[in-house]
Amino acid sequence: MEDKEKLFKSLNRINGRGYKAYLDLKGSYDFGFFTLFIDHVQRDPFASPSLFRVEVPEISFPHHLYENIERKVALEDYISRAFQGGIRRHSGYRTGSGKSGIIQIDSGSQEILQRSCVNIDNNSLEIRFQVGLPAKGRRILGKEAQKIILKVIPEIVSSCLYENLDYDMILRHVNGFEDAEYIRNQLKEEKLVTFIADGSILPRISGVSDKPLLNAVELRSPSSLQISLETLHQDTVTGMGLDEGVNLIVGGGYHGKSTLLRAVELGVYNHIFWRWAGDGDYQGRCS
């Protein structure tokens, strides 16, 4: 296409020049199934990466996946994770100085949050991300930039489009988020300060990681605290409910007191569905 050819020629022209020549690339480029916008170009390979975004004008995500604010937040979160997965699969090795070749997006960790890097509506999908434009020292590596912009980025964008994703996984992610919100809205009525579903894995890998500990013992609520709550998309969920008021947590060292309190603290956020995505919450921590 003409815009891609224009970009290819521009990168050939500035190859080997000083890094600030990358400023010539600012603008928009039609790639066919999406439009690429280069909004901000870093002034130095060691500076924060350049700001890119893509707009996909025609999307095929079914409307029921984003028909309300909860489902929209969850779907946009899922797309950001799919984009991150595409980066891992397609970006390969990096060459050059500083942040050369870096492609990154705010895809988050274990919590499902509203993200400014992805926006979906009835007509289009917008994804914002960062790219470290490659250089050797402070001289432009035009050929490497051509590979990143003309080959790698289209592959990454394609990998997070609806037709290339697993519908069942998307639906589980979206429904799980909506179920967690539905459970949380029941806590006040039930006079609970928190609810943790049976089957949750609360221990984390380490003090500096929020990923669940492998082969950990799943939570089983004591009968005195066990309750069942309704969901929108699953059967009732059984777990531990802590009543409003003063609750005393006791036990010996390394028996899970701090782990439980940490789970309650982070229950204000919805978490990714652990049975496929690697969290321990089973969408069940709600505070």
MARKE-512046 format. One record per residue (C-alpha): residue number from 1; residue in three letters; x, y, z; chain. Coordinates in nm, 3 decimals. Layout:
% MARKE-512046
{i: NUM, aa: ALA, east: X, north: Y, up: Z, ch: A}
...
***
This chain:
% MARKE-512046
{i: 1, aa: MET, east: 0.000, north: 0.000, up: 0.000, ch: A}
{i: 2, aa: GLU, east: 0.110, north: 0.357, up: -0.062, ch: A}
{i: 3, aa: ASP, east: 0.143, north: 0.455, up: 0.304, ch: A}
{i: 4, aa: LYS, east: 0.350, north: 0.147, up: 0.385, ch: A}
{i: 5, aa: GLU, east: 0.573, north: 0.214, up: 0.086, ch: A}
{i: 6, aa: LYS, east: 0.610, north: 0.576, up: 0.198, ch: A}
{i: 7, aa: LEU, east: 0.713, north: 0.461, up: 0.544, ch: A}
{i: 8, aa: PHE, east: 0.956, north: 0.208, up: 0.398, ch: A}
{i: 9, aa: LYS, east: 1.122, north: 0.477, up: 0.187, ch: A}
{i: 10, aa: SER, east: 1.137, north: 0.721, up: 0.478, ch: A}
{i: 11, aa: LEU, east: 1.319, north: 0.466, up: 0.693, ch: A}
{i: 12, aa: ASN, east: 1.562, north: 0.397, up: 0.409, ch: A}
{i: 13, aa: ARG, east: 1.626, north: 0.769, up: 0.373, ch: A}
{i: 14, aa: ILE, east: 1.704, north: 0.830, up: 0.741, ch: A}
{i: 15, aa: ASN, east: 1.902, north: 0.507, up: 0.792, ch: A}
{i: 16, aa: GLY, east: 2.233, north: 0.590, up: 0.959, ch: A}
{i: 17, aa: ARG, east: 2.139, north: 0.950, up: 1.031, ch: A}
{i: 18, aa: GLY, east: 2.124, north: 1.112, up: 1.373, ch: A}
{i: 19, aa: TYR, east: 1.847, north: 0.986, up: 1.598, ch: A}
{i: 20, aa: LYS, east: 1.636, north: 1.305, up: 1.577, ch: A}
{i: 21, aa: ALA, east: 1.567, north: 1.226, up: 1.212, ch: A}
{i: 22, aa: TYR, east: 1.308, north: 0.978, up: 1.343, ch: A}
{i: 23, aa: LEU, east: 1.090, north: 1.286, up: 1.402, ch: A}
{i: 24, aa: ASP, east: 1.013, north: 1.274, up: 1.028, ch: A}
{i: 25, aa: LEU, east: 0.798, north: 0.966, up: 1.093, ch: A}
{i: 26, aa: LYS, east: 0.531, north: 1.142, up: 1.300, ch: A}
{i: 27, aa: GLY, east: 0.192, north: 1.104, up: 1.137, ch: A}
{i: 28, aa: SER, east: -0.058, north: 0.837, up: 1.030, ch: A}
{i: 29, aa: TYR, east: -0.020, north: 0.543, up: 0.793, ch: A}
{i: 30, aa: ASP, east: -0.283, north: 0.319, up: 0.637, ch: A}
{i: 31, aa: PHE, east: -0.197, north: -0.051, up: 0.677, ch: A}
{i: 32, aa: GLY, east: -0.521, north: -0.181, up: 0.531, ch: A}
{i: 33, aa: PHE, east: -0.689, north: -0.349, up: 0.825, ch: A}
{i: 34, aa: PHE, east: -0.567, north: -0.080, up: 1.064, ch: A}
{i: 35, aa: THR, east: -0.423, north: 0.271, up: 1.070, ch: A}
{i: 36, aa: LEU, east: -0.096, north: 0.332, up: 1.249, ch: A}
{i: 37, aa: PHE, east: -0.038, north: 0.663, up: 1.427, ch: A}
{i: 38, aa: ILE, east: 0.308, north: 0.769, up: 1.544, ch: A}
{i: 39, aa: ASP, east: 0.212, north: 1.036, up: 1.795, ch: A}
{i: 40, aa: HIS, east: 0.538, north: 1.105, up: 1.976, ch: A}
{i: 41, aa: VAL, east: 0.897, north: 1.019, up: 1.884, ch: A}
{i: 42, aa: GLN, east: 1.159, north: 0.986, up: 2.155, ch: A}
{i: 43, aa: ARG, east: 1.456, north: 1.221, up: 2.115, ch: A}
{i: 44, aa: ASP, east: 1.714, north: 0.967, up: 2.225, ch: A}
{i: 45, aa: PRO, east: 1.740, north: 0.583, up: 2.225, ch: A}
{i: 46, aa: PHE, east: 1.784, north: 0.596, up: 2.603, ch: A}
{i: 47, aa: ALA, east: 1.469, north: 0.805, up: 2.658, ch: A}
{i: 48, aa: SER, east: 1.119, north: 0.672, up: 2.719, ch: A}
{i: 49, aa: PRO, east: 0.999, north: 0.480, up: 2.410, ch: A}
{i: 50, aa: SER, east: 0.797, north: 0.646, up: 2.136, ch: A}
{i: 51, aa: LEU, east: 0.417, north: 0.658, up: 2.155, ch: A}
{i: 52, aa: PHE, east: 0.229, north: 0.459, up: 1.891, ch: A}
{i: 53, aa: ARG, east: -0.137, north: 0.374, up: 1.850, ch: A}
{i: 54, aa: VAL, east: -0.343, north: 0.177, up: 1.604, ch: A}
{i: 55, aa: GLU, east: -0.706, north: 0.213, up: 1.507, ch: A}
{i: 56, aa: VAL, east: -0.893, north: -0.085, up: 1.366, ch: A}
{i: 57, aa: PRO, east: -1.197, north: 0.067, up: 1.191, ch: A}
{i: 58, aa: GLU, east: -1.403, north: -0.250, up: 1.158, ch: A}
{i: 59, aa: ILE, east: -1.417, north: -0.488, up: 1.449, ch: A}
{i: 60, aa: SER, east: -1.601, north: -0.818, up: 1.479, ch: A}
{i: 61, aa: PHE, east: -1.622, north: -0.854, up: 1.858, ch: A}
{i: 62, aa: PRO, east: -1.986, north: -0.942, up: 1.937, ch: A}
{i: 63, aa: HIS, east: -2.163, north: -0.653, up: 2.106, ch: A}
{i: 64, aa: HIS, east: -2.268, north: -0.865, up: 2.405, ch: A}
{i: 65, aa: LEU, east: -1.901, north: -0.882, up: 2.510, ch: A}
{i: 66, aa: TYR, east: -1.900, north: -0.507, up: 2.581, ch: A}
{i: 67, aa: GLU, east: -2.267, north: -0.416, up: 2.622, ch: A}
{i: 68, aa: ASN, east: -2.220, north: -0.255, up: 2.965, ch: A}
{i: 69, aa: ILE, east: -1.934, north: -0.082, up: 3.147, ch: A}
{i: 70, aa: GLU, east: -1.829, north: -0.393, up: 3.342, ch: A}
{i: 71, aa: ARG, east: -1.804, north: -0.611, up: 3.034, ch: A}
{i: 72, aa: LYS, east: -1.633, north: -0.334, up: 2.836, ch: A}
{i: 73, aa: VAL, east: -1.364, north: -0.295, up: 3.104, ch: A}
{i: 74, aa: ALA, east: -1.304, north: -0.670, up: 3.106, ch: A}
{i: 75, aa: LEU, east: -1.289, north: -0.700, up: 2.727, ch: A}
{i: 76, aa: GLU, east: -1.046, north: -0.410, up: 2.693, ch: A}
{i: 77, aa: ASP, east: -0.831, north: -0.567, up: 2.965, ch: A}
{i: 78, aa: TYR, east: -0.836, north: -0.898, up: 2.776, ch: A}
{i: 79, aa: ILE, east: -0.732, north: -0.731, up: 2.449, ch: A}
{i: 80, aa: SER, east: -0.439, north: -0.560, up: 2.623, ch: A}
{i: 81, aa: ARG, east: -0.325, north: -0.902, up: 2.750, ch: A}
{i: 82, aa: ALA, east: -0.366, north: -1.050, up: 2.401, ch: A}
{i: 83, aa: PHE, east: -0.155, north: -0.766, up: 2.261, ch: A}
{i: 84, aa: GLN, east: 0.112, north: -0.840, up: 2.522, ch: A}
{i: 85, aa: GLY, east: 0.100, north: -1.205, up: 2.420, ch: A}
{i: 86, aa: GLY, east: 0.154, north: -1.099, up: 2.059, ch: A}
{i: 87, aa: ILE, east: 0.459, north: -0.898, up: 2.167, ch: A}
{i: 88, aa: ARG, east: 0.607, north: -1.207, up: 2.333, ch: A}
{i: 89, aa: ARG, east: 0.544, north: -1.423, up: 2.026, ch: A}
{i: 90, aa: HIS, east: 0.648, north: -1.187, up: 1.749, ch: A}
{i: 91, aa: SER, east: 0.893, north: -0.925, up: 1.872, ch: A}
{i: 92, aa: GLY, east: 1.188, north: -1.164, up: 1.909, ch: A}
{i: 93, aa: TYR, east: 1.535, north: -1.043, up: 1.995, ch: A}
{i: 94, aa: ARG, east: 1.634, north: -0.679, up: 2.030, ch: A}
{i: 95, aa: THR, east: 1.941, north: -0.513, up: 1.887, ch: A}
{i: 96, aa: GLY, east: 2.077, north: -0.163, up: 1.933, ch: A}
{i: 97, aa: SER, east: 2.135, north: 0.087, up: 2.210, ch: A}
{i: 98, aa: GLY, east: 1.919, north: 0.183, up: 2.506, ch: A}
{i: 99, aa: LYS, east: 1.554, north: 0.094, up: 2.458, ch: A}
{i: 100, aa: SER, east: 1.598, north: -0.003, up: 2.092, ch: A}
{i: 101, aa: GLY, east: 1.339, north: -0.258, up: 1.980, ch: A}
{i: 102, aa: ILE, east: 1.125, north: -0.250, up: 2.295, ch: A}
{i: 103, aa: ILE, east: 0.751, north: -0.291, up: 2.233, ch: A}
{i: 104, aa: GLN, east: 0.537, north: -0.261, up: 2.544, ch: A}
{i: 105, aa: ILE, east: 0.179, north: -0.205, up: 2.654, ch: A}
{i: 106, aa: ASP, east: 0.014, north: -0.157, up: 2.992, ch: A}
{i: 107, aa: SER, east: -0.140, north: -0.503, up: 3.007, ch: A}
{i: 108, aa: GLY, east: -0.134, north: -0.521, up: 3.386, ch: A}
{i: 109, aa: SER, east: -0.076, north: -0.820, up: 3.606, ch: A}
{i: 110, aa: GLN, east: -0.331, north: -1.018, up: 3.808, ch: A}
{i: 111, aa: GLU, east: -0.596, north: -0.748, up: 3.847, ch: A}
{i: 112, aa: ILE, east: -0.853, north: -0.661, up: 3.580, ch: A}
{i: 113, aa: LEU, east: -0.857, north: -0.283, up: 3.560, ch: A}
{i: 114, aa: GLN, east: -0.990, north: -0.014, up: 3.331, ch: A}
{i: 115, aa: ARG, east: -0.706, north: 0.063, up: 3.091, ch: A}
{i: 116, aa: SER, east: -0.641, north: 0.371, up: 2.882, ch: A}
{i: 117, aa: CYS, east: -0.427, north: 0.170, up: 2.638, ch: A}
{i: 118, aa: VAL, east: -0.732, north: -0.001, up: 2.481, ch: A}
{i: 119, aa: ASN, east: -1.066, north: 0.146, up: 2.385, ch: A}
{i: 120, aa: ILE, east: -1.341, north: -0.039, up: 2.203, ch: A}
{i: 121, aa: ASP, east: -1.674, north: 0.092, up: 2.080, ch: A}
{i: 122, aa: ASN, east: -1.934, north: -0.004, up: 1.823, ch: A}
{i: 123, aa: ASN, east: -1.722, north: 0.107, up: 1.531, ch: A}
{i: 124, aa: SER, east: -1.354, north: 0.070, up: 1.611, ch: A}
{i: 125, aa: LEU, east: -1.078, north: -0.055, up: 1.833, ch: A}
{i: 126, aa: GLU, east: -0.793, north: 0.170, up: 1.949, ch: A}
{i: 127, aa: ILE, east: -0.474, north: 0.035, up: 2.105, ch: A}
{i: 128, aa: ARG, east: -0.197, north: 0.253, up: 2.247, ch: A}
{i: 129, aa: PHE, east: 0.154, north: 0.118, up: 2.305, ch: A}
{i: 130, aa: GLN, east: 0.520, north: 0.216, up: 2.316, ch: A}
{i: 131, aa: VAL, east: 0.801, north: 0.135, up: 2.075, ch: A}
{i: 132, aa: GLY, east: 1.173, north: 0.188, up: 2.125, ch: A}
{i: 133, aa: LEU, east: 1.292, north: 0.302, up: 1.782, ch: A}
{i: 134, aa: PRO, east: 1.623, north: 0.122, up: 1.718, ch: A}
{i: 135, aa: ALA, east: 1.964, north: 0.284, up: 1.694, ch: A}
{i: 136, aa: LYS, east: 2.329, north: 0.198, up: 1.721, ch: A}
{i: 137, aa: GLY, east: 2.469, north: 0.458, up: 1.953, ch: A}
{i: 138, aa: ARG, east: 2.266, north: 0.755, up: 1.836, ch: A}
{i: 139, aa: ARG, east: 2.253, north: 0.654, up: 1.470, ch: A}
{i: 140, aa: ILE, east: 1.927, north: 0.524, up: 1.326, ch: A}
{i: 141, aa: LEU, east: 1.901, north: 0.154, up: 1.243, ch: A}
{i: 142, aa: GLY, east: 1.654, north: 0.194, up: 0.956, ch: A}
{i: 143, aa: LYS, east: 1.643, north: -0.172, up: 0.855, ch: A}
{i: 144, aa: GLU, east: 1.560, north: -0.280, up: 1.210, ch: A}
{i: 145, aa: ALA, east: 1.291, north: -0.011, up: 1.229, ch: A}
{i: 146, aa: GLN, east: 1.141, north: -0.140, up: 0.903, ch: A}
{i: 147, aa: LYS, east: 1.116, north: -0.489, up: 1.050, ch: A}
{i: 148, aa: ILE, east: 0.951, north: -0.364, up: 1.369, ch: A}
{i: 149, aa: ILE, east: 0.703, north: -0.123, up: 1.213, ch: A}
{i: 150, aa: LEU, east: 0.619, north: -0.297, up: 0.886, ch: A}
{i: 151, aa: LYS, east: 0.629, north: -0.661, up: 0.993, ch: A}
{i: 152, aa: VAL, east: 0.620, north: -0.712, up: 1.368, ch: A}
{i: 153, aa: ILE, east: 0.356, north: -0.455, up: 1.463, ch: A}
{i: 154, aa: PRO, east: 0.101, north: -0.582, up: 1.203, ch: A}
{i: 155, aa: GLU, east: 0.154, north: -0.937, up: 1.335, ch: A}
{i: 156, aa: ILE, east: 0.095, north: -0.822, up: 1.692, ch: A}
{i: 157, aa: VAL, east: -0.217, north: -0.625, up: 1.598, ch: A}
{i: 158, aa: SER, east: -0.355, north: -0.920, up: 1.402, ch: A}
{i: 159, aa: SER, east: -0.299, north: -1.153, up: 1.700, ch: A}
{i: 160, aa: CYS, east: -0.540, north: -0.958, up: 1.922, ch: A}
{i: 161, aa: LEU, east: -0.829, north: -0.929, up: 1.676, ch: A}
{i: 162, aa: TYR, east: -1.146, north: -1.123, up: 1.750, ch: A}
{i: 163, aa: GLU, east: -1.106, north: -1.374, up: 1.468, ch: A}
{i: 164, aa: ASN, east: -0.765, north: -1.478, up: 1.602, ch: A}
{i: 165, aa: LEU, east: -0.871, north: -1.515, up: 1.967, ch: A}
{i: 166, aa: ASP, east: -1.045, north: -1.794, up: 2.159, ch: A}
{i: 167, aa: TYR, east: -1.407, north: -1.690, up: 2.212, ch: A}
{i: 168, aa: ASP, east: -1.454, north: -1.919, up: 2.514, ch: A}
{i: 169, aa: MET, east: -1.153, north: -1.762, up: 2.686, ch: A}
{i: 170, aa: ILE, east: -1.280, north: -1.410, up: 2.620, ch: A}
{i: 171, aa: LEU, east: -1.626, north: -1.500, up: 2.747, ch: A}
{i: 172, aa: ARG, east: -1.483, north: -1.656, up: 3.064, ch: A}
{i: 173, aa: HIS, east: -1.277, north: -1.344, up: 3.129, ch: A}
{i: 174, aa: VAL, east: -1.571, north: -1.108, up: 3.075, ch: A}
{i: 175, aa: ASN, east: -1.827, north: -1.320, up: 3.260, ch: A}
{i: 176, aa: GLY, east: -1.589, north: -1.375, up: 3.550, ch: A}
{i: 177, aa: PHE, east: -1.539, north: -1.002, up: 3.591, ch: A}
{i: 178, aa: GLU, east: -1.913, north: -0.938, up: 3.583, ch: A}
{i: 179, aa: ASP, east: -1.974, north: -1.218, up: 3.834, ch: A}
{i: 180, aa: ALA, east: -1.718, north: -1.068, up: 4.073, ch: A}
{i: 181, aa: GLU, east: -1.896, north: -0.732, up: 4.053, ch: A}
{i: 182, aa: TYR, east: -2.229, north: -0.902, up: 4.111, ch: A}
{i: 183, aa: ILE, east: -2.096, north: -1.081, up: 4.419, ch: A}
{i: 184, aa: ARG, east: -1.942, north: -0.762, up: 4.558, ch: A}
{i: 185, aa: ASN, east: -2.275, north: -0.583, up: 4.526, ch: A}
{i: 186, aa: GLN, east: -2.432, north: -0.847, up: 4.753, ch: A}
{i: 187, aa: LEU, east: -2.190, north: -0.791, up: 5.042, ch: A}
{i: 188, aa: LYS, east: -2.368, north: -0.492, up: 5.192, ch: A}
{i: 189, aa: GLU, east: -2.703, north: -0.669, up: 5.182, ch: A}
{i: 190, aa: GLU, east: -2.547, north: -0.973, up: 5.351, ch: A}
{i: 191, aa: LYS, east: -2.365, north: -0.748, up: 5.602, ch: A}
{i: 192, aa: LEU, east: -2.026, north: -0.885, up: 5.502, ch: A}
{i: 193, aa: VAL, east: -1.693, north: -0.704, up: 5.477, ch: A}
{i: 194, aa: THR, east: -1.541, north: -0.963, up: 5.246, ch: A}
{i: 195, aa: PHE, east: -1.604, north: -1.290, up: 5.064, ch: A}
{i: 196, aa: ILE, east: -1.340, north: -1.540, up: 4.950, ch: A}
{i: 197, aa: ALA, east: -1.455, north: -1.833, up: 4.737, ch: A}
{i: 198, aa: ASP, east: -1.368, north: -2.191, up: 4.820, ch: A}
{i: 199, aa: GLY, east: -1.094, north: -2.310, up: 4.585, ch: A}
{i: 200, aa: SER, east: -0.905, north: -1.980, up: 4.595, ch: A}
{i: 201, aa: ILE, east: -0.526, north: -1.993, up: 4.615, ch: A}
{i: 202, aa: LEU, east: -0.415, north: -1.706, up: 4.832, ch: A}
{i: 203, aa: PRO, east: -0.035, north: -1.748, up: 4.878, ch: A}
{i: 204, aa: ARG, east: 0.181, north: -1.560, up: 4.627, ch: A}
{i: 205, aa: ILE, east: 0.506, north: -1.686, up: 4.476, ch: A}
{i: 206, aa: SER, east: 0.709, north: -1.436, up: 4.679, ch: A}
{i: 207, aa: GLY, east: 0.688, north: -1.103, up: 4.852, ch: A}
{i: 208, aa: VAL, east: 0.772, north: -0.923, up: 4.527, ch: A}
{i: 209, aa: SER, east: 0.537, north: -1.117, up: 4.299, ch: A}
{i: 210, aa: ASP, east: 0.159, north: -1.110, up: 4.288, ch: A}
{i: 211, aa: LYS, east: 0.132, north: -1.440, up: 4.099, ch: A}
{i: 212, aa: PRO, east: -0.011, north: -1.741, up: 4.288, ch: A}
{i: 213, aa: LEU, east: 0.210, north: -2.000, up: 4.450, ch: A}
{i: 214, aa: LEU, east: 0.221, north: -2.322, up: 4.250, ch: A}
{i: 215, aa: ASN, east: 0.085, north: -2.638, up: 4.417, ch: A}
{i: 216, aa: ALA, east: -0.052, north: -2.435, up: 4.709, ch: A}
{i: 217, aa: VAL, east: -0.337, north: -2.558, up: 4.928, ch: A}
{i: 218, aa: GLU, east: -0.673, north: -2.424, up: 4.812, ch: A}
{i: 219, aa: LEU, east: -0.891, north: -2.233, up: 5.055, ch: A}
{i: 220, aa: ARG, east: -1.164, north: -2.428, up: 5.230, ch: A}
{i: 221, aa: SER, east: -1.390, north: -2.214, up: 5.443, ch: A}
{i: 222, aa: PRO, east: -1.480, north: -2.327, up: 5.796, ch: A}
{i: 223, aa: SER, east: -1.843, north: -2.431, up: 5.832, ch: A}
{i: 224, aa: SER, east: -1.909, north: -2.148, up: 6.078, ch: A}
{i: 225, aa: LEU, east: -1.818, north: -1.888, up: 5.814, ch: A}
{i: 226, aa: GLN, east: -1.935, north: -2.066, up: 5.501, ch: A}
{i: 227, aa: ILE, east: -2.198, north: -1.896, up: 5.287, ch: A}
{i: 228, aa: SER, east: -2.324, north: -1.919, up: 4.929, ch: A}
{i: 229, aa: LEU, east: -2.377, north: -1.623, up: 4.695, ch: A}
{i: 230, aa: GLU, east: -2.551, north: -1.600, up: 4.361, ch: A}
{i: 231, aa: THR, east: -2.373, north: -1.520, up: 4.035, ch: A}
{i: 232, aa: LEU, east: -2.495, north: -1.414, up: 3.692, ch: A}
{i: 233, aa: HIS, east: -2.314, north: -1.671, up: 3.480, ch: A}
{i: 234, aa: GLN, east: -2.228, north: -1.963, up: 3.709, ch: A}
{i: 235, aa: ASP, east: -2.402, north: -2.162, up: 3.979, ch: A}
{i: 236, aa: THR, east: -2.397, north: -2.027, up: 4.332, ch: A}
{i: 237, aa: VAL, east: -2.047, north: -1.979, up: 4.471, ch: A}
{i: 238, aa: THR, east: -1.962, north: -2.110, up: 4.817, ch: A}
{i: 239, aa: GLY, east: -1.691, north: -1.955, up: 5.028, ch: A}
{i: 240, aa: MET, east: -1.594, north: -1.772, up: 5.344, ch: A}
{i: 241, aa: GLY, east: -1.782, north: -1.459, up: 5.441, ch: A}
{i: 242, aa: LEU, east: -1.656, north: -1.232, up: 5.718, ch: A}
{i: 243, aa: ASP, east: -1.926, north: -1.037, up: 5.899, ch: A}
{i: 244, aa: GLU, east: -1.917, north: -0.665, up: 5.960, ch: A}
{i: 245, aa: GLY, east: -1.765, north: -0.570, up: 6.294, ch: A}
{i: 246, aa: VAL, east: -1.454, north: -0.697, up: 6.471, ch: A}
{i: 247, aa: ASN, east: -1.297, north: -1.019, up: 6.342, ch: A}
{i: 248, aa: LEU, east: -1.000, north: -1.182, up: 6.511, ch: A}
{i: 249, aa: ILE, east: -0.753, north: -1.385, up: 6.304, ch: A}
{i: 250, aa: VAL, east: -0.523, north: -1.603, up: 6.513, ch: A}
{i: 251, aa: GLY, east: -0.266, north: -1.876, up: 6.446, ch: A}
{i: 252, aa: GLY, east: 0.098, north: -1.968, up: 6.467, ch: A}
{i: 253, aa: GLY, east: 0.380, north: -1.832, up: 6.258, ch: A}
{i: 254, aa: TYR, east: 0.355, north: -1.899, up: 5.882, ch: A}
{i: 255, aa: HIS, east: -0.005, north: -2.020, up: 5.916, ch: A}
{i: 256, aa: GLY, east: -0.145, north: -1.769, up: 5.666, ch: A}
{i: 257, aa: LYS, east: -0.271, north: -1.478, up: 5.877, ch: A}
{i: 258, aa: SER, east: -0.094, north: -1.210, up: 5.671, ch: A}
{i: 259, aa: THR, east: -0.175, north: -1.397, up: 5.349, ch: A}
{i: 260, aa: LEU, east: -0.544, north: -1.389, up: 5.433, ch: A}
{i: 261, aa: LEU, east: -0.534, north: -1.020, up: 5.525, ch: A}
{i: 262, aa: ARG, east: -0.350, north: -0.940, up: 5.203, ch: A}
{i: 263, aa: ALA, east: -0.618, north: -1.126, up: 5.006, ch: A}
{i: 264, aa: VAL, east: -0.890, north: -0.926, up: 5.180, ch: A}
{i: 265, aa: GLU, east: -0.702, north: -0.602, up: 5.107, ch: A}
{i: 266, aa: LEU, east: -0.671, north: -0.680, up: 4.737, ch: A}
{i: 267, aa: GLY, east: -1.031, north: -0.798, up: 4.716, ch: A}
{i: 268, aa: VAL, east: -1.131, north: -0.449, up: 4.607, ch: A}
{i: 269, aa: TYR, east: -0.997, north: -0.550, up: 4.265, ch: A}
{i: 270, aa: ASN, east: -1.129, north: -0.821, up: 4.036, ch: A}
{i: 271, aa: HIS, east: -0.869, north: -1.077, up: 3.934, ch: A}
{i: 272, aa: ILE, east: -0.805, north: -1.285, up: 3.626, ch: A}
{i: 273, aa: PHE, east: -0.967, north: -1.625, up: 3.619, ch: A}
{i: 274, aa: TRP, east: -0.696, north: -1.841, up: 3.772, ch: A}
{i: 275, aa: ARG, east: -0.783, north: -2.177, up: 3.618, ch: A}
{i: 276, aa: TRP, east: -0.663, north: -2.058, up: 3.279, ch: A}
{i: 277, aa: ALA, east: -0.476, north: -1.733, up: 3.332, ch: A}
{i: 278, aa: GLY, east: -0.266, north: -1.793, up: 3.637, ch: A}
{i: 279, aa: ASP, east: -0.429, north: -1.630, up: 3.939, ch: A}
{i: 280, aa: GLY, east: -0.545, north: -1.789, up: 4.258, ch: A}
{i: 281, aa: ASP, east: -0.869, north: -1.609, up: 4.310, ch: A}
{i: 282, aa: TYR, east: -1.123, north: -1.800, up: 4.105, ch: A}
{i: 283, aa: GLN, east: -1.281, north: -1.454, up: 4.070, ch: A}
{i: 284, aa: GLY, east: -1.377, north: -1.492, up: 4.434, ch: A}
{i: 285, aa: ARG, east: -1.203, north: -1.223, up: 4.642, ch: A}
{i: 286, aa: CYS, east: -1.451, north: -0.944, up: 4.703, ch: A}
{i: 287, aa: SER, east: -1.429, north: -0.674, up: 4.965, ch: A}
***
